[in-house]
């Protein structure tokens, strides 16, 4: 069963656009060993603005809403947004039909790194119900209004300083209540609003997990594996051998950035 469609999570115009994950060797081996994608908790990602609204929203709310929503209600919503980050999990990809030298430098500290390549369509169809996939929109948090009405908007917007990432992300959101944890978009009563479902959501509850593993068929998901520019021969051979041992049957190639120039 594929991922779940949601109006806030927009697909790219070209659903067959190439997407990439750049990683070190340890994370690659973990990917093979678990046959799973790792979704990290939003509150432990590098960007402290994950799940935040823009400063412009605070300035523009009086004009947008007038007196329809009280300051105390906005305060409650703010606390929910802040606490819900530890129950929101994100898996990030870079959209680009070609390799990115910037992404190699950003996500691989040495020449012993790897990039896996697939498409938006392959990713969507390899995920499961209760996972949402969409492009990230980049706005000026000082000037631009971020849509409200769902805290999902907070996770499909980032600051313009991250625009070079051209990010596509998959997201899981859970709702802890009582002794159960429901996944939005998959489990009842999370399919409805908390009010309709008659449950109390406890986002402040401690979450001992750092993320979620989502099992995928790597041979269906991955179209090609690239080895970091300037990687030595022994590393290229190691990646190939390890991939074969774990049953990954896809092309493994050197980065095209290694190709010699013509003059």
Residue pairs with C-beta under 8 A, 6 or more apart in sequence:
1 128
1 129
2 124
2 125
2 126
2 127
2 128
2 129
3 123
3 124
3 125
3 127
3 128
3 129
3 131
3 132
3 133
3 170
4 129
4 130
4 131
4 132
4 185
4 186
6 132
6 134
6 152
6 185
8 132
8 134
8 150
8 152
8 153
8 156
9 132
9 133
9 134
9 152
9 156
9 171
10 134
10 135
10 156
11 120
11 124
11 133
11 134
11 135
12 95
12 120
12 135
12 168
14 120
15 119
15 120
15 121
15 124
16 119
16 120
16 121
17 95
17 97
17 119
17 120
18 95
18 96
18 97
18 98
18 117
18 118
18 119
19 93
19 94
19 95
19 96
19 117
19 118
19 119
19 120
19 123
19 168
20 93
20 94
20 96
20 99
20 100
20 103
20 115
20 116
20 117
21 92
21 93
21 94
21 115
21 116
22 94
22 103
22 104
22 106
22 107
22 108
22 113
22 114
22 115
23 31
23 107
23 108
23 113
23 114
23 115
23 116
24 108
24 109
24 110
24 112
24 113
24 114
25 112
25 113
25 114
25 235
25 239
27 38
28 114
28 116
28 239
28 242
29 242
30 38
31 37
31 38
31 116
31 218
32 218
32 242
32 243
32 246
32 248
33 246
34 213
34 215
35 215
35 216
35 217
35 218
36 213
36 214
36 215
36 216
37 91
37 170
37 213
37 214
37 216
38 91
38 211
38 212
38 213
39 89
39 90
39 91
39 170
39 171
39 172
39 211
39 212
39 213
39 214
40 89
40 90
40 91
40 210
40 211
41 85
41 86
41 88
41 89
41 207
41 209
41 210
41 211
42 50
42 51
42 85
42 86
42 88
42 89
42 90
42 155
43 50
43 51
43 85
43 86
43 88
44 210
45 90
47 158
47 159
47 162
49 141
49 158
49 159
50 85
50 88
50 90
50 154
50 155
51 81
51 82
51 84
51 85
51 88
51 151
51 154
51 155
52 81
52 154
53 81
53 146
53 148
53 154
54 139
54 140
54 141
54 142
54 144
54 145
54 146
54 157
55 141
55 142
56 140
56 141
56 142
56 143
56 144
56 145
56 146
57 145
57 146
57 148
60 145
61 69
61 74
64 145
80 151
80 203
81 151
81 154
83 203
83 204
84 151
84 173
84 203
86 203
86 207
87 173
87 174
87 175
87 176
87 181
87 203
87 207
88 155
88 171
88 172
88 173
88 174
89 171
89 172
89 173
89 174
89 211
89 212
90 155
90 169
90 170
90 171
91 169
91 170
91 171
91 214
92 165
92 167
92 168
92 169
93 123
93 167
93 168
93 169
93 170
94 100
94 103
94 165
94 166
94 167
94 168
95 120
95 135
95 166
95 167
95 168
96 103
96 166
98 256
99 115
99 226
99 255
99 256
99 257
101 229
101 257
102 164
103 115
103 165
104 113
104 115
104 228
104 229
104 255
104 257
107 113
108 114
108 228
110 228
111 228
111 229
111 230
111 231
111 232
111 235
112 228
112 231
112 235
113 227
113 228
113 231
114 225
114 226
114 227
114 228
114 239
115 225
115 226
115 228
115 255
116 222
116 224
116 225
116 226
117 222
117 223
117 224
117 225
117 226
118 221
118 222
118 223
119 223
120 133
120 168
122 220
122 221
122 223
123 133
123 168
123 170
123 221
124 133
126 216
126 217
126 220
126 221
127 133
127 170
127 214
127 216
128 186
128 214
129 185
129 186
130 172
130 183
130 184
130 185
130 186
130 187
131 170
131 171
131 172
131 185
131 214
132 152
132 170
132 171
132 172
132 173
132 185
133 168
133 169
133 170
133 171
134 156
134 168
134 169
134 171
135 156
135 167
135 168
136 156
136 157
136 158
136 162
136 165
136 167
136 168
136 169
137 156
137 157
137 158
138 157
138 158
138 159
138 160
138 162
138 163
139 146
139 157
139 158
139 159
139 160
140 159
140 160
141 159
146 153
146 154
146 157
147 153
152 171
152 173
155 169
155 171
156 169
158 165
158 167
172 183
172 212
172 214
173 183
173 184
173 185
174 181
174 182
174 183
174 184
174 190
175 181
175 182
175 183
175 184
175 190
175 194
175 199
175 201
175 203
176 182
176 201
176 202
176 203
176 205
176 207
177 199
177 200
177 201
177 202
178 199
178 200
182 188
182 189
182 190
182 199
183 190
184 190
184 191
185 191
188 197
189 196
189 197
189 198
189 199
190 197
191 197
194 200
194 201
218 248
218 250
219 247
219 248
219 249
219 250
222 248
222 250
223 250
223 251
224 250
224 251
224 252
224 253
225 239
225 243
225 248
225 250
225 251
225 252
225 253
226 252
226 253
226 254
226 255
226 256
227 235
227 236
227 239
227 252
227 253
227 254
227 255
228 255
229 254
229 255
229 257
229 258
230 258
231 254
231 255
236 252
236 254
239 252
240 252
243 250
243 252
